[in-house]
Amino acid sequence: MTDHIRNIAIIAHVDHGKTTLVDELLKAGGAVEAHQQLTDRAMDSMDLEREKGITIKSKNTAVKWGDYTINIVDTPGHADFGGEVERVMRMVDGVLLVVDAFEGPQAQTRFVLRKALEEGLMPILVINKIDRDAADPLGVQDKVLELLMELGASEVQFEAPVLYGSARDGFFVKDLKDTKRDSVEPLIETILERVPPPIVDHDAPFRMLVSNIDWDNYVGRIALGKVESGMVKKGDSFWLLRKDGTKVRTTITKVFEYAKLGTQDAEVGEAGNIVGVAGFEDVDIGETLSEIENGEALPFVAIDPPTVQMQFAVNDGPFAGRDGKIVTSRAIWDRLQREVKTNVSIEISESGEAGIFNVSARGAMQIAVLVETMRRENFEVLVSRPSVITHKQDGVEMEPFETLYLEIPADGTGGVIQTLANRKGVVEVMEPRGSMSYIEVTIPTRGLIGFEFELMNLTSGHGVMSHLFKEYRPVAGRIRTRIQGTLVSMSTGTAMAYSLESLEDRGRLFVGPTDEVYEGQIVGESSRAGDLPVNPTKAKNLTNHRQANKSIDEGLKPPIKMSLERAIEYIEPDEYVEATPSLIRLRKRILCPHARKRSEKALSAAESQ
């Protein structure tokens, strides 16, 4: 009865073409009419996804092909969002592994493929972008086969079918010699042939593992997942088996399934299909819906633990509440709790200080996306520099290490290796690849914070990096990533061109004329080590003499405006990023210079003891 259903996930490293491939499958399946036009990356529905050009959340869609329904899960390719990939593995029976025909398998390719193989899923290898200059599809195929062997693929998994093509140009072929390159039909046929239909028990009581959460303005929270057994329809009464062992009776108010670019109401959610059901006041990812009260909860895929932690704090600056409207600690805590319900790889906890919360995740970018989302929801929040999560093992403090993969221009190798050495990185592999150098480095996760920006400067934007968690090792020692100090405002008011002109000799400025600044705000980067107190609000004394010289602000350099991600990686542990709906400011944790001095002395005294 499930022969007509195929459930697949599309997995790959970031920017290898997953979402573009989904676009082509949707077109082939008639997701748009002849007179309509499908927007690029139709599955990237979040504003942030479109702006950054990456997928952040896993999303579902479906393609109808004759009598078949192909449920597709589009997953993120960035390592920070690996939890989105892990949690959908129980929903699918096969994966399309998309690999760039030039870049080959990368760090995240290894991660997602390992997770798929562990779940026993059937892979289909899709070598994409064969139209790229210097593409080597056969060489990439050999590398993926080596990766399959290395990851312990079964014999059936190792015999994965291979297709070559270009998602952008809308074609895939089973043989590179095939000159008929005008359709994705060969890929769809391979999915139907090689991905097994879901194995379910239609006669058993209904059970479904909640793998995703959605929201509808009319029916509220919606639980998404694959029906493991039985069936569900509107009006049925089931039990929600929670993670803590409690059970809640609920009545289903809506059942829907995926169709084209949206959803449609379904009379019955049949076993093997991916459906959404509503009727809950509260439901979390990883919980089980069961027809039987004493039914057994379905196992949830183990999620790798977070490795990075940041603090979210209430904005206590003098300009708090001017830009954003949601500023209280209770509102921030409630928002973080809502995030945890839909993002299984984020953990939150209260710190020992009032109004400060700990947020743990896979990487700084994952938390930066959360902060950016909150900014757009009218929140104001202070965010600390990322710190790694350590633990003790046999009395030794351990920290996370990662494998860093680099492809850089050969002439930039020396500077990059020196920077890596300063960050406690150890080069494991180094080999030439044409005009580029390929380097593998074992490095503490701490050493990666802020490295991507430095790599762009060292390689003039030509360096490519990816990284993957490796293991916990003893703490590697102190890593200093920012050598220069900062220019810290010692007054509150409006920045004046007259004072900024003199400050340009001291370093690079982050503020311009007429910007509002306050005491303790970081207004620039000093050209020397150590923080320097400055007064950017000092105005020129007026006299009764006229001057014919041109306006001062015409000669000022434009101030440096940092992105949220760059600001978070730039600050030191004694600093915050103040994120409001329209502004990004850098500031000291303790605004008052006298209190800051006392705190530094107390800290130095404690360290000396």
ChimeraX attribute file (.defattr): number of C-alpha atoms within 10 A of each C-alpha:
attribute: neighborCount
match mode: 1-to-1
recipient: residues
	/A:1	13
	/A:2	18
	/A:3	14
	/A:4	17
	/A:5	22
	/A:6	27
	/A:7	25
	/A:8	28
	/A:9	27
	/A:10	26
	/A:11	28
	/A:12	31
	/A:13	26
	/A:14	22
	/A:15	17
	/A:16	26
	/A:17	24
	/A:18	28
	/A:19	26
	/A:20	21
	/A:21	24
	/A:22	22
	/A:23	22
	/A:24	22
	/A:25	26
	/A:26	22
	/A:27	19
	/A:28	18
	/A:29	19
	/A:30	13
	/A:31	21
	/A:32	14
	/A:33	9
	/A:34	8
	/A:35	5
	/A:36	8
	/A:37	9
	/A:38	14
	/A:39	9
	/A:40	13
	/A:41	20
	/A:42	14
	/A:43	23
	/A:44	22
	/A:45	13
	/A:46	12
	/A:47	10
	/A:48	15
	/A:49	16
	/A:50	16
	/A:51	9
	/A:52	9
	/A:53	14
	/A:54	19
	/A:55	25
	/A:56	24
	/A:57	21
	/A:58	21
	/A:59	19
	/A:60	25
	/A:61	21
	/A:62	26
	/A:63	24
	/A:64	19
	/A:65	17
	/A:66	8
	/A:67	9
	/A:68	14
	/A:69	21
	/A:70	26
	/A:71	24
	/A:72	25
	/A:73	25
	/A:74	26
	/A:75	29
	/A:76	28
	/A:77	28
	/A:78	21
	/A:79	24
	/A:80	21
	/A:81	23
	/A:82	23
	/A:83	25
	/A:84	25
	/A:85	25
	/A:86	23
	/A:87	22
	/A:88	24
	/A:89	24
	/A:90	20
	/A:91	27
	/A:92	27
	/A:93	22
	/A:94	26
	/A:95	26
	/A:96	22
	/A:97	25
	/A:98	26
	/A:99	29
	/A:100	25
	/A:101	27
	/A:102	20
	/A:103	15
	/A:104	22
	/A:105	21
	/A:106	21
	/A:107	21
	/A:108	22
	/A:109	24
	/A:110	18
	/A:111	21
	/A:112	25
	/A:113	23
	/A:114	18
	/A:115	16
	/A:116	24
	/A:117	20
	/A:118	14
	/A:119	16
	/A:120	16
	/A:121	23
	/A:122	26
	/A:123	30
	/A:124	25
	/A:125	20
	/A:126	29
	/A:127	28
	/A:128	28
	/A:129	24
	/A:130	19
	/A:131	15
	/A:132	12
	/A:133	9
	/A:134	10
	/A:135	17
	/A:136	18
	/A:137	25
	/A:138	13
	/A:139	12
	/A:140	19
	/A:141	21
	/A:142	12
	/A:143	14
	/A:144	23
	/A:145	16
	/A:146	12
	/A:147	18
	/A:148	22
	/A:149	14
	/A:150	11
	/A:151	16
	/A:152	13
	/A:153	22
	/A:154	14
	/A:155	10
	/A:156	11
	/A:157	17
	/A:158	19
	/A:159	15
	/A:160	15
	/A:161	16
	/A:162	18
	/A:163	22
	/A:164	25
	/A:165	26
	/A:166	24
	/A:167	25
	/A:168	15
	/A:169	16
	/A:170	19
	/A:171	21
	/A:172	26
	/A:173	22
	/A:174	15
	/A:175	11
	/A:176	15
	/A:177	7
	/A:178	9
	/A:179	8
	/A:180	10
	/A:181	14
	/A:182	12
	/A:183	18
	/A:184	21
	/A:185	17
	/A:186	14
	/A:187	23
	/A:188	17
	/A:189	11
	/A:190	15
	/A:191	22
	/A:192	19
	/A:193	11
	/A:194	15
	/A:195	21
	/A:196	19
	/A:197	21
	/A:198	23
	/A:199	14
	/A:200	17
	/A:201	18
	/A:202	17
	/A:203	10
	/A:204	13
	/A:205	15
	/A:206	22
	/A:207	27
	/A:208	29
	/A:209	24
	/A:210	28
	/A:211	26
	/A:212	25
	/A:213	18
	/A:214	14
	/A:215	11
	/A:216	9
	/A:217	6
	/A:218	6
	/A:219	14
	/A:220	13
	/A:221	20
	/A:222	25
	/A:223	26
	/A:224	24
	/A:225	26
	/A:226	24
	/A:227	27
	/A:228	25
	/A:229	22
	/A:230	20
	/A:231	22
	/A:232	26
	/A:233	18
	/A:234	19
	/A:235	13
	/A:236	13
	/A:237	16
	/A:238	20
	/A:239	20
	/A:240	26
	/A:241	25
	/A:242	17
	/A:243	13
	/A:244	7
	/A:245	9
	/A:246	9
	/A:247	17
	/A:248	14
	/A:249	14
	/A:250	17
	/A:251	16
	/A:252	16
	/A:253	15
	/A:254	19
	/A:255	23
	/A:256	21
	/A:257	23
	/A:258	22
	/A:259	19
	/A:260	19
	/A:261	16
	/A:262	11
	/A:263	15
	/A:264	12
	/A:265	15
	/A:266	18
	/A:267	13
	/A:268	14
	/A:269	23
	/A:270	23
	/A:271	27
	/A:272	30
	/A:273	28
	/A:274	28
	/A:275	26
	/A:276	26
	/A:277	27
	/A:278	23
	/A:279	20
	/A:280	18
	/A:281	10
	/A:282	12
	/A:283	23
	/A:284	21
	/A:285	22
	/A:286	23
	/A:287	22
	/A:288	26
	/A:289	29
	/A:290	25
	/A:291	21
	/A:292	15
	/A:293	14
	/A:294	10
	/A:295	15
	/A:296	12
	/A:297	19
	/A:298	18
	/A:299	11
	/A:300	18
	/A:301	16
	/A:302	10
	/A:303	14
	/A:304	13
	/A:305	15
	/A:306	19
	/A:307	22
	/A:308	23
	/A:309	24
	/A:310	23
	/A:311	21
	/A:312	26
	/A:313	25
	/A:314	23
	/A:315	24
	/A:316	16
	/A:317	17
	/A:318	12
	/A:319	12
	/A:320	17
	/A:321	16
	/A:322	10
	/A:323	16
	/A:324	19
	/A:325	14
	/A:326	19
	/A:327	21
	/A:328	16
	/A:329	18
	/A:330	12
	/A:331	13
	/A:332	22
	/A:333	20
	/A:334	10
	/A:335	13
	/A:336	21
	/A:337	16
	/A:338	11
	/A:339	15
	/A:340	16
	/A:341	18
	/A:342	18
	/A:343	20
	/A:344	21
	/A:345	22
	/A:346	24
	/A:347	19
	/A:348	19
	/A:349	14
	/A:350	14
	/A:351	14
	/A:352	9
	/A:353	8
	/A:354	10
	/A:355	17
	/A:356	20
	/A:357	22
	/A:358	18
	/A:359	22
	/A:360	25
	/A:361	26
	/A:362	23
	/A:363	23
	/A:364	23
	/A:365	20
	/A:366	21
	/A:367	23
	/A:368	19
	/A:369	16
	/A:370	12
	/A:371	22
	/A:372	17
	/A:373	16
	/A:374	20
	/A:375	20
	/A:376	13
	/A:377	14
	/A:378	16
	/A:379	25
	/A:380	29
	/A:381	27
	/A:382	24
	/A:383	28
	/A:384	23
	/A:385	20
	/A:386	26
	/A:387	18
	/A:388	21
	/A:389	18
	/A:390	17
	/A:391	15
	/A:392	10
	/A:393	11
	/A:394	6
	/A:395	7
	/A:396	11
	/A:397	14
	/A:398	18
	/A:399	20
	/A:400	23
	/A:401	25
	/A:402	20
	/A:403	22
	/A:404	24
	/A:405	19
	/A:406	21
	/A:407	21
	/A:408	26
	/A:409	21
	/A:410	16
	/A:411	12
	/A:412	17
	/A:413	18
	/A:414	11
	/A:415	13
	/A:416	20
	/A:417	16
	/A:418	12
	/A:419	17
	/A:420	20
	/A:421	15
	/A:422	14
	/A:423	23
	/A:424	21
	/A:425	24
	/A:426	16
	/A:427	16
	/A:428	11
	/A:429	11
	/A:430	14
	/A:431	12
	/A:432	13
	/A:433	12
	/A:434	9
	/A:435	9
	/A:436	18
	/A:437	18
	/A:438	18
	/A:439	19
	/A:440	20
	/A:441	21
	/A:442	22
	/A:443	24
	/A:444	29
	/A:445	27
	/A:446	25
	/A:447	22
	/A:448	21
	/A:449	22
	/A:450	20
	/A:451	18
	/A:452	17
	/A:453	14
	/A:454	14
	/A:455	22
	/A:456	15
	/A:457	13
	/A:458	19
	/A:459	18
	/A:460	12
	/A:461	14
	/A:462	14
	/A:463	19
	/A:464	15
	/A:465	17
	/A:466	18
	/A:467	22
	/A:468	20
	/A:469	20
	/A:470	15
	/A:471	13
	/A:472	18
	/A:473	16
	/A:474	16
	/A:475	15
	/A:476	18
	/A:477	9
	/A:478	11
	/A:479	12
	/A:480	11
	/A:481	20
	/A:482	12
	/A:483	11
	/A:484	14
	/A:485	17
	/A:486	26
	/A:487	28
	/A:488	26
	/A:489	26
	/A:490	20
	/A:491	19
	/A:492	17
	/A:493	16
	/A:494	17
	/A:495	24
	/A:496	22
	/A:497	23
	/A:498	19
	/A:499	18
	/A:500	26
	/A:501	18
	/A:502	12
	/A:503	19
	/A:504	16
	/A:505	11
	/A:506	18
	/A:507	18
	/A:508	19
	/A:509	24
	/A:510	18
	/A:511	21
	/A:512	22
	/A:513	20
	/A:514	12
	/A:515	13
	/A:516	15
	/A:517	24
	/A:518	23
	/A:519	22
	/A:520	25
	/A:521	26
	/A:522	28
	/A:523	30
	/A:524	24
	/A:525	22
	/A:526	22
	/A:527	18
	/A:528	14
	/A:529	12
	/A:530	12
	/A:531	15
	/A:532	18
	/A:533	16
	/A:534	22
	/A:535	22
	/A:536	31
	/A:537	24
	/A:538	16
	/A:539	14
	/A:540	10
	/A:541	6
	/A:542	7
	/A:543	7
	/A:544	5
	/A:545	6
	/A:546	7
	/A:547	7
	/A:548	6
	/A:549	6
	/A:550	8
	/A:551	10
	/A:552	14
	/A:553	15
	/A:554	9
	/A:555	10
	/A:556	17
	/A:557	13
	/A:558	14
	/A:559	14
	/A:560	14
	/A:561	15
	/A:562	14
	/A:563	10
	/A:564	20
	/A:565	18
	/A:566	16
	/A:567	22
	/A:568	26
	/A:569	22
	/A:570	19
	/A:571	23
	/A:572	17
	/A:573	12
	/A:574	13
	/A:575	22
	/A:576	27
	/A:577	26
	/A:578	27
	/A:579	24
	/A:580	28
	/A:581	18
	/A:582	11
	/A:583	13
	/A:584	16
	/A:585	20
	/A:586	24
	/A:587	23
	/A:588	22
	/A:589	19
	/A:590	19
	/A:591	20
	/A:592	13
	/A:593	16
	/A:594	10
	/A:595	11
	/A:596	16
	/A:597	12
	/A:598	11
	/A:599	13
	/A:600	13
	/A:601	12
	/A:602	11
	/A:603	11
	/A:604	11
	/A:605	10
	/A:606	9
	/A:607	8
	/A:608	6
	/A:609	5
